[in-house]
Amino acid sequence: MLRFLIFLPFLLFSSCSFSDTNDDEKPKLVIAVVVDQMRYDYLTRLSSKFSDDGFNRLVNEGFNCLDNHFNYVPTVTGPGHASIATGSTPSVHGIVGNEWYDRKNKAELYCATDLNYENIGGNAYYGKKSPNNMLVNSFADQNRIHNKMKSKTIAISIKDRGAIFMGGKNANASYWFYGKDKGEWITSSYYMDELPSWLKKFNDPENIGRYINDWQLLYDLESYDIKREDNNNFEKLFKGKNDSAFPYLTESLMEKNDGFDMIKETPYGNTMTTDLAIAAIEGESLGQGKYTDILSISYSSPDYVGHNFGVFSLETEDTYLRLDLEIKRLLNYLDNNIGNNNYSLFITGDHGALEIPAYLNSIGENAMAVNESKFRKEVEQFLIESYKGKFNESPIEDVQNNQLYINYDVVDYLEIDDFKNKIIEHLETYDFISSAHSLDKLVSSPELTEYQELIKNGYHPDRSGDIVFILEPQTIIYGEKGTTHGSGYNYDTHVPLIFYGKGIKKGETKSRTNIVDIAPTINALLGLKPNETYTGKALDFVIE
């Protein structure tokens, strides 16, 4: 496969003679577990309700980094997985958002879209994907290159971006879920021309049908940390259901809620993901060869549930109590089939989340959800009126990731500084915006606030906008119900990080760690040469 060769020469030469770790001393399998929208406080708030053998086993027997954060914005899924995988921030790996504005083609670009490849399963829209928008290699790439491509990398996630970026540029395969009318795991021709037989078997309609289950509470209602009534006006509703209370009769709701996509929005999406991970281990014989294999598992369903129901909902708590049992099941399988001294694992989140602003307001806190369409129209109208007769089209091409992209076809370069200042002054009149900045000036400034440093780390000159605005705490640009993430505040940046298994010490640290430290640490564990593109550091204190 010619695409692999593009990335080989330098790393192949520089890494093959570096390792001071014998192959026999390395784990046979490294498992990367990413939980989509997992705040750190879920680990502590729910610990007494977790089993002894799931999350708590990892905390008690692994190495727990208690103060682990994302060190850039925006804190969303695409950049999150890319940063975990590459050990670098968006300023280096280039995934500056789930979407960004492509100035060359004058269109919004989804982070994993690549029209050069075809869908293998599903449909074209969901399958024309690759990791090519990610500009640097992942730790899994380095492992395969070091092993002369004789080891394997498999990445799975309900979300394509969760699988594609974690797998890296040289993955044997990345798989993601297509729901709608089919309900099947798919990939793109970047990786292969046909799905493997073990995945075709997994995609059998009778097997996928096992995950269409009515969603009832796992335990008695009294067992839950009830913050508000189950049926309330803060949470999103499924079409065809007039309340936000248990139970959720999944099969009867499917027709009005994008068919098999309903699986993604229930805890059974996590069950399906665990089952696929086990099927991948067996189907690909992972962890059975001479060289270290890598399996990435991204649990996406907590993000769908969190967006719909919020941080303190019964639905989110139930999802995490069930996910704890999935982690237990995964660990037990690894113990019995790989050997408890043959694998290493880390678990983290790709971002956190803010509690639903409407709920926060109801208990006396100051929070806000801003209507994006209305806000954008107001800004555009202000500029058009301020420059009467100057523009025959909008001077703002797009708004993405709290950044405005200026339309340079209608704004005179000689007037650009005055134009930017006009925008900044106007943005700062909104009570939900704490400050606004010209991005080129911000990233070149020698003195930055902590939040401005996060913006700088998330900035890529070819993909980011011209003006950035910082929202006030507990403010989101979103609908009236449900919630989201993306800020540089602790509720979005503080996520778990636990290392576990072969070569990992038992313990914890209260020292600050960053999400970009994960890849360098796995490299160190495997005795690989540090990647010159890393912006993180190896956490040597977690390694035996």
Backbone torsions as a table, in degrees:
resi	resn	phi	psi	omega
1	MET	NA	112.2	-171.3
2	LEU	-63.0	-30.9	-176.5
3	ARG	-59.4	-28.3	179.5
4	PHE	-67.4	-33.9	-170.6
5	LEU	-67.8	-24.3	-178.4
6	ILE	-59.6	-32.4	-171.1
7	PHE	-102.9	4.3	-171.5
8	LEU	-87.0	-45.2	-158.0
9	PRO	-53.3	-55.9	-174.9
10	PHE	-65.4	-47.7	-175.5
11	LEU	-67.9	-35.8	179.6
12	LEU	-62.6	-41.8	179.6
13	PHE	-68.8	-41.3	-169.7
14	SER	-84.7	-21.8	-173.5
15	SER	-100.9	-21.0	-171.2
16	CYS	-65.6	-29.0	-177.6
17	SER	-101.7	6.2	-172.2
18	PHE	-84.3	-38.6	-165.6
19	SER	-58.0	131.3	172.6
20	ASP	-107.9	15.4	178.4
21	THR	-113.2	121.3	178.0
22	ASN	-66.4	149.6	180.0
23	ASP	-57.3	-35.0	-179.6
24	ASP	-67.7	-22.9	-179.5
25	GLU	-87.8	-13.0	-178.1
26	LYS	-85.2	155.5	173.0
27	PRO	-65.2	148.3	176.9
28	LYS	-74.6	-25.5	-177.8
29	LEU	-146.3	132.2	171.1
30	VAL	-108.3	127.1	-179.7
31	ILE	-112.2	121.3	174.4
32	ALA	-98.4	120.8	178.8
33	VAL	-115.0	119.8	177.7
34	VAL	-118.7	126.1	177.6
35	VAL	-104.0	119.7	-175.6
36	ASP	-74.1	118.2	-179.8
37	GLN	71.3	50.6	176.7
38	MET	-108.4	104.4	173.6
39	ARG	-69.8	151.8	179.6
40	TYR	-61.5	-37.2	-172.9
41	ASP	-67.8	-12.4	172.8
42	TYR	-63.1	-35.0	179.0
43	LEU	-62.7	-40.2	-175.7
44	THR	-88.6	-41.9	-175.8
45	ARG	-65.8	-32.8	-175.8
46	LEU	-106.2	6.4	-172.8
47	SER	-59.3	-36.3	-178.1
48	SER	-71.1	-16.1	-179.9
49	LYS	-100.7	-14.6	176.4
50	PHE	-72.3	155.8	174.7
51	SER	-70.6	170.2	177.0
52	ASP	-75.1	-17.1	-167.1
53	ASP	-113.2	9.8	178.2
54	GLY	-111.6	-115.0	178.2
55	PHE	-55.9	-41.8	-177.4
56	ASN	-65.3	-32.8	175.5
57	ARG	-62.3	-43.6	179.2
58	LEU	-64.0	-42.4	179.6
59	VAL	-64.3	-45.4	-173.0
60	ASN	-79.5	-28.3	-175.3
61	GLU	-112.0	-8.7	179.5
62	GLY	-105.1	-161.9	176.6
63	PHE	-113.9	117.4	-172.1
64	ASN	-102.6	120.1	175.4
65	CYS	-94.2	102.8	-168.9
66	LEU	-75.1	-22.6	-175.2
67	ASP	-122.8	60.3	-176.9
68	ASN	-98.8	133.7	-173.3
69	HIS	-138.8	157.9	163.4
70	PHE	-79.0	138.6	-176.1
71	ASN	-113.3	35.6	175.8
72	TYR	-159.1	169.5	167.4
73	VAL	-129.3	150.8	10.7
74	PRO	-88.0	146.1	178.8
75	THR	-89.4	82.3	178.6
76	VAL	-133.2	175.4	-165.4
77	THR	-64.4	-48.1	-177.3
78	GLY	-59.1	-57.9	176.4
79	PRO	-60.0	-33.7	-179.7
80	GLY	-60.8	-51.8	-179.9
81	HIS	-66.8	-38.1	179.1
82	ALA	-64.7	-37.4	-179.3
83	SER	-72.5	-39.5	175.0
84	ILE	-60.1	-43.5	-174.4
85	ALA	-73.3	-36.9	-170.8
86	THR	-101.6	-12.2	-177.1
87	GLY	68.1	22.8	179.9
88	SER	-138.6	163.6	179.8
89	THR	-89.8	170.0	178.6
90	PRO	-57.3	-24.8	177.1
91	SER	-60.8	-22.2	179.6
92	VAL	-106.9	-50.6	-174.6
93	HIS	-82.2	-15.6	169.7
94	GLY	87.0	-6.0	178.1
95	ILE	-86.4	88.1	-170.7
96	VAL	-87.1	-3.8	178.1
97	GLY	-178.1	175.3	170.5
98	ASN	-65.8	-31.3	171.6
99	GLU	-138.0	157.4	169.0
100	TRP	-148.5	171.3	-178.8
101	TYR	-92.7	124.4	179.0
102	ASP	-90.3	103.3	-175.1
103	ARG	-63.9	-36.1	-177.1
104	LYS	-62.4	-46.5	-177.8
105	ASN	-95.4	-0.8	178.8
106	LYS	51.1	52.7	-179.7
107	ALA	-156.3	153.9	173.7
108	GLU	-70.1	140.7	-178.2
109	LEU	-120.2	124.4	173.2
110	TYR	-74.0	140.7	-167.6
111	CYS	-58.8	-30.0	-176.1
112	ALA	-109.0	4.3	-178.2
113	THR	-68.7	136.2	175.7
114	ASP	-151.3	103.5	-174.6
115	LEU	-73.5	-3.0	177.6
116	ASN	-77.2	-8.5	-176.0
117	TYR	-123.8	158.1	-177.2
118	GLU	-108.1	158.4	177.2
119	ASN	-75.5	139.9	171.3
120	ILE	-113.2	92.0	-171.2
121	GLY	95.7	168.9	178.4
122	GLY	64.9	-133.1	173.9
123	ASN	-137.9	174.8	-171.7
124	ALA	-61.1	-42.3	-176.5
125	TYR	-59.4	-41.0	-176.2
126	TYR	-85.5	-10.1	-174.4
127	GLY	-112.0	-13.3	-179.9
128	LYS	-79.7	77.4	-171.9
129	LYS	-139.2	154.9	172.6
130	SER	-164.3	170.9	175.8
131	PRO	-87.3	11.0	-170.9
132	ASN	-65.8	-21.3	176.0
133	ASN	-73.8	-15.9	173.5
134	MET	-82.4	124.6	-165.4
135	LEU	-87.3	-11.6	-177.3
136	VAL	-132.9	168.7	-178.3
137	ASN	-78.0	157.8	174.6
138	SER	-95.2	170.2	176.3
139	PHE	-64.4	-30.6	177.1
140	ALA	-67.0	-36.4	175.6
141	ASP	-61.0	-46.5	-178.4
142	GLN	-61.6	-37.8	179.3
143	ASN	-64.3	-45.1	-179.7
144	ARG	-65.6	-42.7	-179.3
145	ILE	-63.0	-43.6	178.4
146	HIS	-59.3	-36.9	-178.1
147	ASN	-90.1	19.5	177.1
148	LYS	55.7	35.6	177.0
149	MET	65.4	19.8	-179.4
150	LYS	-92.3	-9.9	173.5
151	SER	-96.2	170.7	-176.3
152	LYS	-117.3	150.0	170.6
153	THR	-130.0	123.4	175.5
154	ILE	-125.9	133.5	179.6
155	ALA	-129.4	134.6	179.9
156	ILE	-133.2	146.2	177.0
157	SER	-168.9	143.5	172.5
158	ILE	-56.5	-38.6	178.5
159	LYS	-86.9	134.8	-179.7
160	ASP	-59.8	-43.3	-177.4
161	ARG	-66.3	-27.8	176.9
162	GLY	-68.5	-31.3	178.3
163	ALA	-87.3	-44.9	-170.3
164	ILE	-64.3	-46.2	-175.9
165	PHE	-76.2	-33.3	177.0
166	MET	-68.5	-34.8	178.1
167	GLY	-68.5	-33.8	-179.3
168	GLY	84.4	-170.5	-173.6
169	LYS	-79.5	-20.1	-174.5
170	ASN	-117.1	21.1	179.2
171	ALA	-62.8	144.1	170.8
172	ASN	-64.1	-36.3	178.4
173	ALA	-164.1	145.5	165.4
174	SER	-125.2	133.1	-177.4
175	TYR	-124.0	141.5	176.9
176	TRP	-140.2	170.2	-169.2
177	PHE	-101.3	130.0	170.5
178	TYR	-106.4	120.1	-178.0
179	GLY	-93.8	-103.1	176.4
180	LYS	47.7	-122.8	-174.1
181	ASP	-91.7	-7.9	-173.1
182	LYS	-110.1	-53.3	-175.3
183	GLY	72.1	75.6	-178.7
184	GLU	-153.9	154.2	175.9
185	TRP	-86.9	134.8	-171.7
186	ILE	-132.1	176.7	174.0
187	THR	-152.3	-163.5	177.8
188	SER	-129.1	167.0	-178.7
189	SER	-70.9	-4.4	171.0
190	TYR	-58.5	-34.7	-173.6
191	TYR	-99.0	-35.1	-170.4
192	MET	-166.2	170.3	177.5
193	ASP	-101.7	-14.6	-177.0
194	GLU	-154.7	142.5	177.5
195	LEU	-64.5	143.9	178.4
196	PRO	-68.2	158.5	-175.3
197	SER	-60.9	-36.8	-178.8
198	TRP	-65.8	-32.1	178.9
199	LEU	-78.0	-35.8	174.9
200	LYS	-59.0	-40.6	177.8
201	LYS	-64.0	-42.0	179.2
202	PHE	-63.4	-34.7	-177.6
203	ASN	-77.0	-0.9	178.2
204	ASP	-52.9	130.0	-176.1
205	PRO	-52.6	-34.4	179.5
206	GLU	-66.3	-36.7	177.9
207	ASN	-70.5	-48.4	-179.9
208	ILE	-61.6	-32.9	178.7
209	GLY	-61.0	-20.9	179.8
210	ARG	-65.2	-18.3	-175.8
211	TYR	-97.3	3.2	175.0
212	ILE	-92.3	83.3	-175.8
213	ASN	-119.5	144.2	172.4
214	ASP	-63.9	139.2	-175.9
215	TRP	-98.3	105.4	173.2
216	GLN	-109.2	161.1	174.2
217	LEU	-61.5	140.0	-179.2
218	LEU	-68.9	-37.4	-177.4
219	TYR	-122.9	176.8	175.1
220	ASP	-63.3	147.1	-176.2
221	LEU	-54.3	-36.3	-177.1
222	GLU	-65.6	-16.1	-178.3
223	SER	-79.2	-11.0	-172.3
224	TYR	-96.1	156.2	178.8
225	ASP	-85.1	81.4	-170.5
226	ILE	-78.2	114.9	178.6
227	LYS	-97.2	-26.5	-178.5
228	ARG	-154.0	167.5	177.6
229	GLU	-60.0	142.6	-178.7
230	ASP	-61.2	-44.0	177.5
231	ASN	-94.0	115.4	-175.0
232	ASN	-148.6	178.4	-177.2
233	ASN	-99.8	11.1	-175.5
234	PHE	-98.6	-24.3	-171.3
235	GLU	-98.1	153.0	177.3
236	LYS	-70.9	154.0	178.6
237	LEU	-110.0	144.7	168.6
238	PHE	-74.5	143.5	176.2
239	LYS	-61.5	133.1	-178.7
240	GLY	92.1	-2.2	176.9
241	LYS	-124.9	128.5	-171.6
242	ASN	-93.3	3.8	177.4
243	ASP	-144.4	172.5	-179.6
244	SER	-112.1	39.7	-175.8
245	ALA	-117.4	153.6	173.9
246	PHE	-65.8	151.3	-0.7
247	PRO	-88.0	167.8	175.3
248	TYR	-113.0	111.4	-176.5
249	LEU	-86.3	86.2	-167.5
250	THR	-56.1	-48.6	-174.8
251	GLU	-61.3	-38.8	-179.2
252	SER	-75.0	-19.5	-179.7
253	LEU	-92.3	-13.7	-172.6
254	MET	-57.6	-44.1	-172.6
255	GLU	-58.6	-36.9	-177.6
256	LYS	-93.7	-1.1	-176.1
257	ASN	-129.7	50.2	173.6
258	ASP	61.2	37.3	169.8
259	GLY	58.4	-123.5	-176.1
260	PHE	-67.3	-10.4	174.6
261	ASP	-62.5	-19.5	176.7
262	MET	-57.9	-31.9	179.6
263	ILE	-58.1	-38.9	-177.6
264	LYS	-61.8	-29.7	-171.7
265	GLU	-96.7	14.9	174.8
266	THR	-129.1	165.4	178.3
267	PRO	-61.9	-16.4	-177.9
268	TYR	-72.7	-14.3	169.3
269	GLY	-64.3	-34.9	175.9
270	ASN	-69.1	-40.3	177.8
271	THR	-60.7	-45.5	178.7
272	MET	-61.2	-38.8	-179.7
273	THR	-65.6	-43.3	176.5
274	THR	-61.6	-44.9	179.8
275	ASP	-61.1	-39.5	179.0
276	LEU	-68.0	-37.9	177.6
277	ALA	-59.5	-44.4	179.1
278	ILE	-65.7	-40.7	178.0
279	ALA	-63.3	-36.1	178.7
280	ALA	-67.8	-41.7	178.1
281	ILE	-58.6	-44.5	-177.6
282	GLU	-75.1	-43.3	-176.9
283	GLY	-67.2	-31.5	-178.8
284	GLU	-103.6	1.8	-178.0
285	SER	53.1	44.6	-179.4
286	LEU	-67.8	140.6	178.5
287	GLY	77.7	11.8	-176.9
288	GLN	-109.4	-5.1	-175.4
289	GLY	-102.7	-170.0	-178.5
290	LYS	-72.8	-32.5	-172.1
291	TYR	-105.8	156.4	-179.4
292	THR	-68.7	124.7	172.7
293	ASP	-95.8	160.8	179.6
294	ILE	-130.0	131.3	175.4
295	LEU	-122.5	123.9	176.2
296	SER	-107.0	130.1	179.6
297	ILE	-124.0	116.5	176.7
298	SER	-113.0	118.3	179.4
299	TYR	-87.9	107.2	-173.3
300	SER	-90.2	-25.5	-172.7
301	SER	-58.8	-35.4	177.6
302	PRO	-57.4	-29.0	178.9
303	ASP	-71.7	-44.0	177.3
304	TYR	-61.1	-44.7	179.4
305	VAL	-64.8	-44.3	-178.3
306	GLY	-62.6	-42.4	177.2
307	HIS	-60.6	-41.3	-176.7
308	ASN	-73.6	-40.6	-166.5
309	PHE	-119.1	-14.3	175.0
310	GLY	90.1	175.5	-170.6
311	VAL	-70.6	-41.5	-172.3
312	PHE	-104.8	26.3	-179.9
313	SER	-85.2	158.0	173.2
314	LEU	-62.2	-36.7	-178.4
315	GLU	-62.5	-44.2	-179.8
316	THR	-68.1	-42.8	178.7
317	GLU	-61.9	-44.5	179.8
318	ASP	-62.7	-38.9	177.9
319	THR	-59.7	-42.5	-178.5
320	TYR	-75.5	-32.4	175.1
321	LEU	-65.8	-37.2	176.5
322	ARG	-72.3	-37.9	177.9
323	LEU	-63.2	-35.1	175.7
324	ASP	-55.9	-39.2	179.3
325	LEU	-72.1	-29.3	174.5
326	GLU	-68.0	-41.2	176.9
327	ILE	-63.1	-42.1	176.5
328	LYS	-59.1	-46.3	-179.2
329	ARG	-63.5	-41.2	178.7
330	LEU	-63.4	-46.9	-179.3
331	LEU	-63.0	-42.1	178.8
332	ASN	-62.3	-40.9	178.3
333	TYR	-62.9	-45.0	-179.8
334	LEU	-62.2	-42.4	177.6
335	ASP	-57.4	-45.2	-171.6
336	ASN	-81.2	-23.8	-171.8
337	ASN	-117.1	-24.6	175.2
338	ILE	-105.0	-33.8	-177.9
339	GLY	103.7	129.9	-171.3
340	ASN	-69.8	-4.9	172.6
341	ASN	-115.2	21.8	-178.1
342	ASN	-118.7	-4.2	-178.7
343	TYR	-131.6	153.3	172.6
344	SER	-124.3	151.0	-173.9
345	LEU	-145.4	146.0	165.0
346	PHE	-130.4	152.6	177.7
347	ILE	-132.1	137.3	179.6
348	THR	-153.9	-177.5	174.4
349	GLY	-119.0	159.4	179.9
350	ASP	-93.3	-7.8	174.8
351	HIS	173.8	169.2	173.5
352	GLY	-100.9	-141.6	179.0
353	ALA	-170.1	154.4	171.1
354	LEU	-89.1	143.3	171.5
355	GLU	-62.5	157.8	-176.9
356	ILE	-57.7	121.4	-177.9
357	PRO	-56.1	-38.9	-179.9
358	ALA	-60.8	-39.3	176.6
359	TYR	-67.5	-43.6	178.7
360	LEU	-58.8	-40.6	177.3
361	ASN	-62.9	-35.8	-177.4
362	SER	-67.9	-20.6	178.9
363	ILE	-107.4	18.7	171.5
364	GLY	91.9	6.2	177.6
365	GLU	-93.1	153.5	-179.1
366	ASN	-89.1	110.4	-179.3
367	ALA	-146.3	161.6	-175.7
368	MET	-154.4	142.7	169.2
369	ALA	-115.0	119.8	-174.2
370	VAL	-96.8	133.7	177.2
371	ASN	-74.8	114.4	-173.4
372	GLU	-63.7	-46.0	-177.4
373	SER	-62.3	-45.5	179.5
374	LYS	-63.1	-44.3	-179.6
375	PHE	-60.9	-47.0	-178.8
376	ARG	-62.7	-43.4	179.9
377	LYS	-62.2	-38.4	179.4
378	GLU	-63.8	-43.1	-179.7
379	VAL	-65.4	-44.8	179.6
380	GLU	-63.4	-41.2	-179.9
381	GLN	-65.2	-39.9	177.7
382	PHE	-59.1	-44.9	-178.2
383	LEU	-67.9	-40.3	179.0
384	ILE	-63.6	-41.2	179.4
385	GLU	-71.9	-32.3	-179.9
386	SER	-71.4	-28.2	179.8
387	TYR	-118.6	60.4	-174.3
388	LYS	-54.4	126.4	178.7
389	GLY	77.3	-1.8	-176.0
390	LYS	-80.3	-39.6	-172.7
391	PHE	-113.5	132.7	173.7
392	ASN	-97.1	-0.9	172.2
393	GLU	-150.9	172.2	-174.6
394	SER	-62.2	133.8	175.9
395	PRO	-76.9	-3.7	176.7
396	ILE	-111.4	116.7	-178.9
397	GLU	-76.3	-38.2	-177.3
398	ASP	-163.8	161.8	172.7
399	VAL	-129.1	118.5	179.3
400	GLN	-142.5	138.3	172.0
401	ASN	56.2	39.7	-178.6
402	ASN	61.5	30.2	178.9
403	GLN	-128.8	139.8	177.0
404	LEU	-102.1	132.7	176.7
405	TYR	-102.3	118.6	-177.6
406	ILE	-78.2	139.8	176.3
407	ASN	-84.5	97.0	-175.7
408	TYR	-74.4	-7.7	174.9
409	ASP	-72.5	-22.2	-177.6
410	VAL	-118.2	-13.0	179.9
411	VAL	-101.9	124.0	-178.7
412	ASP	-67.7	127.8	179.4
413	TYR	-57.7	-31.1	-178.7
414	LEU	-69.4	-19.2	-178.0
415	GLU	-108.5	9.6	-168.5
416	ILE	-64.8	-38.8	-179.5
417	ASP	-63.7	-44.2	178.0
418	ASP	-63.5	-38.9	179.6
419	PHE	-64.1	-45.1	178.2
420	LYS	-61.5	-43.5	180.0
421	ASN	-62.4	-37.0	178.2
422	LYS	-62.7	-43.8	178.5
423	ILE	-63.0	-47.1	-177.0
424	ILE	-60.6	-45.5	179.4
425	GLU	-60.3	-40.3	179.8
426	HIS	-69.4	-44.8	-179.4
427	LEU	-58.4	-36.8	-177.2
428	GLU	-76.5	-1.1	173.0
429	THR	-83.0	-16.0	179.3
430	TYR	-77.3	135.5	-177.3
431	ASP	-72.8	-13.6	179.1
432	PHE	-94.6	0.8	177.3
433	ILE	-111.9	123.9	-177.9
434	SER	-81.5	-34.9	178.3
435	SER	-165.7	162.4	176.3
436	ALA	-138.6	152.3	-172.2
437	HIS	-147.7	150.6	167.3
438	SER	-77.0	122.8	-172.7
439	LEU	-64.1	-39.2	-178.5
440	ASP	-65.3	-33.5	177.4
441	LYS	-74.8	-39.2	-178.5
442	LEU	-62.3	-47.6	-173.7
443	VAL	-71.0	-17.6	179.1
444	SER	-99.4	0.6	-178.8
445	SER	-75.5	138.1	-180.0
446	PRO	-78.2	-16.5	-178.4
447	GLU	-127.0	115.7	-178.3
448	LEU	-127.7	148.7	171.0
449	THR	-72.5	170.3	-179.9
450	GLU	-60.1	-42.4	-179.4
451	TYR	-68.1	-39.1	178.4
452	GLN	-63.7	-32.5	174.8
453	GLU	-62.5	-38.3	177.9
454	LEU	-63.3	-40.3	177.7
455	ILE	-63.9	-44.0	179.4
456	LYS	-60.1	-43.3	-179.9
457	ASN	-66.4	-22.6	179.3
458	GLY	-95.2	4.5	-173.3
459	TYR	-96.9	129.4	171.3
460	HIS	-125.5	125.3	-170.3
461	PRO	-61.6	-28.1	-178.1
462	ASP	-86.1	-11.9	-171.8
463	ARG	-127.6	-20.5	-177.9
464	SER	-85.5	170.2	-177.6
465	GLY	-85.3	-162.5	-176.4
466	ASP	-106.6	-35.8	-179.5
467	ILE	-123.7	134.1	176.5
468	VAL	-119.4	141.8	174.7
469	PHE	-123.3	143.7	-179.6
470	ILE	-104.0	122.1	178.0
471	LEU	-74.9	151.6	172.0
472	GLU	-63.0	156.3	176.2
473	PRO	-56.0	147.9	178.6
474	GLN	59.6	35.2	175.9
475	THR	-125.1	135.8	177.1
476	ILE	-132.7	155.3	169.6
477	ILE	-99.3	105.7	-168.3
478	TYR	-168.3	-178.6	176.6
479	GLY	-77.8	177.9	-177.3
480	GLU	-70.3	-29.8	-178.7
481	LYS	-112.8	153.2	-177.1
482	GLY	77.0	-171.9	-174.7
483	THR	-150.7	177.7	179.5
484	THR	-152.6	-161.6	-172.9
485	HIS	-153.4	-178.9	177.4
486	GLY	135.0	-11.7	-174.1
487	SER	-84.4	179.0	174.9
488	GLY	-101.6	14.4	177.9
489	TYR	-84.6	159.3	-171.2
490	ASN	-56.0	-36.0	-177.2
491	TYR	-64.3	-19.7	176.5
492	ASP	-101.2	-27.9	-173.4
493	THR	-95.0	-24.3	-172.5
494	HIS	-88.6	109.2	-177.2
495	VAL	-130.3	159.8	178.1
496	PRO	-65.4	154.8	166.6
497	LEU	-150.5	110.9	178.9
498	ILE	-128.8	129.6	171.9
499	PHE	-102.0	145.3	-173.8
500	TYR	-152.7	147.4	169.0
501	GLY	107.4	-155.3	-174.2
502	LYS	-58.8	129.4	176.3
503	GLY	82.0	2.0	-175.9
504	ILE	-108.5	132.8	175.5
505	LYS	-71.9	161.1	170.9
506	LYS	-95.7	131.8	178.9
507	GLY	159.7	-163.2	178.7
508	GLU	-156.8	161.8	174.2
509	THR	-137.3	142.0	173.5
510	LYS	-97.3	-1.0	177.5
511	SER	-69.1	149.8	179.8
512	ARG	-66.3	129.3	170.2
513	THR	-123.9	158.9	-179.0
514	ASN	-120.7	155.6	-177.0
515	ILE	-60.0	-29.3	-179.1
516	VAL	-76.4	-1.3	176.1
517	ASP	-82.5	-12.7	-174.3
518	ILE	-65.9	-53.5	-176.9
519	ALA	-60.2	-45.4	176.7
520	PRO	-60.4	-32.6	179.7
521	THR	-69.4	-42.5	177.1
522	ILE	-64.9	-39.1	175.2
523	ASN	-57.6	-45.8	179.6
524	ALA	-63.2	-41.0	178.6
525	LEU	-58.9	-38.1	-177.7
526	LEU	-90.7	1.3	178.0
527	GLY	70.5	30.9	-177.7
528	LEU	-97.6	154.9	178.6
529	LYS	-65.0	135.5	177.0
530	PRO	-59.7	141.4	179.0
531	ASN	-79.4	134.5	-178.0
532	GLU	-66.9	-14.3	179.3
533	THR	-90.9	-2.8	179.0
534	TYR	-62.7	138.3	167.0
535	THR	-108.4	-9.7	175.6
536	GLY	-94.0	-178.8	-177.5
537	LYS	-129.1	153.0	175.8
538	ALA	-71.1	130.9	177.1
539	LEU	-88.0	79.5	-174.1
540	ASP	-60.2	-25.6	-175.8
541	PHE	-72.4	-9.1	177.0
542	VAL	-91.7	-11.3	-173.5
543	ILE	-100.0	134.5	178.8
544	GLU	-66.6	NA	NA
